[in-house]
Amino acid sequence: MARKISIGTWAFGVYSEDPLDFTAVLDRIAALDFDGVELGAFEPHPDPAGCATLEQRAELERMFSERGLKVSAVATGFEDAGFLRDDDNSAYLSAVNRNLDFCAAIGAQRLIVNTGDTPEAPSEVGEEAAYERLITTWREASELAASRGLALTWEFEPCWSFNEPAQVIRIAKELAGPGFGVCYDTAHGHTVAAIGARHVNGPKPLAGGQVEFLDELKGTINHVHLLDSDGTIVDHSDSSEQTTQHVPFGRGEIDFEAVMPALVAAGGDTEWWTVDLCFWPDAWQATEESKRYVDELAATYAP
């Protein structure tokens, strides 16, 4: 299987202080010889609400294909439909359905999900109750995805609930299957497993850091995000945005010579590896260098 490299468009849209026109984003990405994009489907770029008709979605798919780009996955909103604090998950499942419709229309095989509440939520409602709601809801959502030949991919982060390594491992092993897997982001992996960032009641990192974490997650990974981390958290007034500060390769603390073999051995030899420059203030400046770095990783750690 030939590795394909994409880049998250959110770095140039919703998380950019000066968002670029979406057409210009695609032109630049294609010019750097990426195989695809990971669509940050949030305004001001195309999203499921603003790109709602079959004709609009066909036009969006055409914008990708005419530049030789595929869509590795979609990250988008769920209209604040939570499910950890309430037994009624119907609003969330409706949002999943809408987002899967969008994915299918533009040729994306993966929909990125997160747990939807900040880290304190499980303690506030009861961890086992929150866990059961999560498993029930994501199992139903996974079945919806699998029935269409698609899959959910869970991006665990310090800013969301169930962010401790033991929690991530438990959920991943419970749900891994055709419609569900873990989106392993090396930057989040560092802050979650090596730093213990935003764990409730104190840090709970693993002694073996990401390597131990990946060994425990073996067989559950269905998507990969790559970037470095300096161990810090984004300084933001909104708790849901206080997540891993992604930094360009070589400017952080991650030992990729140790992490990459563990990632591949754990099942991270996925079709797509995605560059994630989320929150980096000058993402375009770092994009070309990041592409070269990931190309080298792909060549070195080929499946």
C-alpha positions in Angstrom: 0.0 0.0 0.0 1.4 3.3 -1.1 1.3 5.9 1.7 -0.7 9.0 0.9 0.0 12.4 2.5 -2.6 15.0 3.2 -2.8 18.2 5.3 -5.5 19.6 7.5 -7.2 22.7 5.9 -8.3 23.9 9.3 -4.8 25.5 9.8 -5.6 27.9 6.9 -9.3 28.4 7.8 -11.1 28.3 11.1 -7.8 28.2 13.1 -6.1 31.0 11.2 -6.1 34.6 12.2 -6.2 35.5 8.5 -8.1 32.7 6.6 -7.3 32.2 3.0 -9.9 31.7 0.2 -10.6 28.0 0.0 -9.7 27.8 -3.7 -6.3 29.4 -3.0 -5.7 26.8 -0.2 -6.4 23.9 -2.6 -4.1 25.4 -5.3 -1.2 25.8 -2.8 -1.7 22.3 -1.4 -1.8 20.8 -4.9 1.3 22.8 -5.9 3.2 21.2 -3.0 2.4 17.7 -4.3 0.2 16.6 -1.5 -2.0 13.6 -2.3 -5.0 15.1 -0.6 -6.5 17.3 2.0 -8.1 16.7 5.3 -11.1 19.0 5.2 -11.7 21.3 8.1 -15.4 21.8 7.2 -16.0 25.0 9.2 -16.7 28.5 8.0 -15.3 30.3 6.2 -14.5 27.2 4.2 -17.1 24.8 2.9 -19.1 23.0 5.6 -22.2 20.6 5.6 -24.6 23.5 6.3 -23.4 25.9 3.7 -22.6 23.2 1.2 -25.9 21.4 1.6 -27.3 20.4 -1.8 -26.2 17.5 -4.0 -25.1 20.0 -6.7 -23.0 22.0 -4.2 -21.3 18.9 -2.9 -20.6 17.6 -6.4 -19.0 20.9 -7.2 -16.9 20.7 -4.1 -15.8 17.1 -5.0 -14.9 18.5 -8.5 -12.7 21.2 -6.9 -10.7 18.4 -5.3 -10.5 16.0 -8.2 -9.5 18.6 -10.8 -6.4 19.3 -8.7 -5.6 15.7 -8.3 -6.6 15.7 -4.6 -8.5 13.2 -2.5 -10.1 13.9 0.9 -8.5 11.8 3.6 -11.1 12.7 6.3 -13.5 15.4 7.4 -13.5 17.3 10.6 -16.6 19.3 11.2 -19.1 20.5 13.9 -21.9 18.6 15.6 -24.0 21.6 16.4 -23.1 21.3 20.1 -25.0 18.1 20.4 -23.5 16.4 23.5 -24.3 13.0 24.9 -22.3 12.5 28.1 -24.7 14.5 30.3 -28.0 13.2 28.8 -29.4 9.8 28.0 -31.0 11.2 24.9 -28.4 11.0 22.1 -30.8 11.5 19.2 -29.5 15.0 18.4 -26.0 13.8 18.2 -26.8 10.8 16.1 -28.7 13.1 13.7 -25.6 15.3 13.4 -23.5 12.2 12.7 -25.9 11.2 10.0 -25.7 14.6 8.4 -21.9 14.6 8.5 -21.7 11.1 7.1 -23.9 12.3 4.2 -21.4 15.1 3.6 -18.4 12.7 3.8 -20.0 10.3 1.3 -20.8 13.0 -1.2 -17.3 14.3 -1.3 -15.5 11.0 -1.2 -14.2 11.0 2.3 -13.9 7.7 4.1 -13.4 9.0 7.6 -15.3 11.4 9.9 -13.4 12.8 12.9 -15.2 12.7 16.2 -14.4 13.7 19.8 -16.2 13.2 23.1 -17.8 16.6 23.0 -17.4 17.6 26.6 -14.5 19.1 28.6 -12.3 16.8 30.8 -14.3 17.4 34.0 -17.7 16.1 32.6 -17.3 12.4 33.5 -16.4 13.2 37.1 -19.4 15.6 37.3 -22.0 13.1 36.0 -20.3 9.9 37.2 -17.5 8.3 35.1 -19.2 5.0 34.6 -22.5 6.6 33.5 -20.6 8.9 31.1 -18.6 5.9 29.8 -21.8 3.8 29.2 -23.4 6.8 27.3 -20.3 7.2 25.3 -20.0 3.5 24.3 -23.7 3.2 23.5 -23.8 6.4 21.4 -20.5 5.7 19.5 -21.5 2.1 18.9 -24.7 3.3 17.2 -22.8 6.0 15.3 -20.2 3.4 14.2 -22.9 1.2 12.9 -24.3 4.1 10.9 -20.8 4.7 9.4 -20.1 1.1 8.7 -23.4 0.6 6.9 -22.2 3.2 4.3 -18.6 1.8 4.1 -17.3 4.7 6.2 -15.8 5.0 9.6 -15.5 7.3 12.6 -12.1 8.2 13.8 -11.7 9.4 17.3 -9.2 12.2 17.9 -8.5 12.1 21.6 -7.2 15.5 22.9 -6.3 17.1 26.3 -9.3 19.5 25.9 -11.9 16.7 25.8 -13.3 14.2 28.3 -11.7 10.8 28.6 -8.3 12.1 27.8 -6.2 9.9 30.2 -4.3 7.0 28.5 -6.1 4.3 30.4 -9.4 5.8 29.4 -8.4 6.1 25.7 -7.2 2.5 25.7 -10.4 1.2 27.3 -12.7 3.0 24.9 -10.6 2.1 21.8 -10.5 -1.6 22.6 -14.3 -1.6 23.4 -15.3 0.0 20.1 -12.6 -0.8 17.5 -14.1 -2.3 14.4 -15.2 -1.6 10.8 -17.0 1.6 11.7 -14.7 3.0 14.4 -11.0 3.5 15.2 -8.6 5.9 16.8 -7.1 8.9 15.0 -3.6 8.8 16.5 -2.2 12.3 16.5 1.5 12.3 17.6 1.3 15.7 19.2 -1.8 14.8 21.3 -0.2 11.5 22.0 2.7 13.3 23.6 0.7 15.6 25.8 -1.8 12.9 26.8 0.7 10.0 27.4 4.0 11.7 28.2 2.9 14.9 29.9 -0.5 14.1 31.4 -1.9 17.4 30.3 -5.4 18.4 31.6 -6.0 15.0 33.3 -8.6 15.4 36.1 -7.1 15.1 39.6 -3.5 15.3 38.5 -1.4 14.1 35.6 -1.5 10.3 34.8 1.1 9.9 32.1 2.6 6.5 31.1 6.1 5.7 32.2 6.9 4.6 28.6 5.2 7.7 27.0 3.9 7.3 23.5 5.7 4.1 22.8 3.9 2.4 25.7 0.6 4.1 24.7 0.9 2.9 21.1 1.6 -0.7 22.2 -1.6 -0.7 24.2 -3.6 0.8 21.3 -2.4 -1.9 18.9 -5.1 -2.8 16.4 -7.4 0.1 17.1 -5.8 2.9 15.0 -7.5 3.8 11.7 -6.1 7.2 10.9 -2.9 9.2 11.7 -2.1 12.9 12.3 1.6 13.9 12.4 3.3 16.9 14.0 5.6 17.7 16.9 4.7 19.0 20.4 6.6 21.0 22.9 4.4 19.8 25.6 2.4 23.0 26.0 -1.3 23.7 25.8 -2.9 26.4 23.7 -3.7 29.5 25.8 -7.4 30.2 25.1 -10.3 31.4 27.2 -12.5 28.5 25.9 -11.7 25.3 27.7 -12.6 23.3 24.6 -9.8 25.1 22.7 -7.2 24.5 25.5 -5.6 21.6 23.6 -2.1 20.5 22.4 0.0 23.3 20.8 1.2 21.6 17.6 4.6 22.8 16.5 6.6 22.1 13.3 8.8 19.0 13.2 12.1 19.5 15.0 10.8 22.3 17.3 9.3 20.0 19.9 10.1 17.1 22.2 8.9 14.1 20.3 11.5 11.4 19.5 10.1 10.3 16.1 12.8 7.7 15.7 11.2 5.9 18.7 7.6 6.8 18.1 7.3 6.0 14.4 8.3 2.3 14.6 5.8 1.9 17.5 3.1 3.7 15.5 3.5 1.5 12.5 3.7 -1.7 14.6 0.5 -0.6 16.4 -1.4 -0.3 13.1 -0.6 3.2 12.2 0.5 2.0 8.7 -2.8 3.5 7.5 -3.4 4.7 3.9 -3.3 8.4 4.9 -0.8 10.3 7.1 -2.0 13.9 7.7 0.1 16.9 8.5 -1.7 18.8 11.3 -0.5 22.4 11.7 -3.5 23.3 14.0 -3.0 26.6 15.8 0.5 27.3 14.3 0.5 31.0 13.7 2.2 30.9 10.2 1.1 27.5 8.9 1.9 28.2 5.3 5.6 28.9 6.2 5.8 25.5 7.8 3.8 23.6 5.3 6.5 22.8 2.6 9.0 21.8 5.3 6.4 19.6 7.0 5.6 17.9 3.7 9.3 17.0 3.1 9.6 15.7 6.7 6.6 13.4 6.4 7.7 12.2 3.0 10.9 11.1 4.6 9.0 9.4 7.4 6.8 7.6 4.9 9.9 6.5 3.0 11.7 5.3 6.1 8.7 3.6 7.8 7.0 2.1 4.8 4.6 -0.7 5.6 
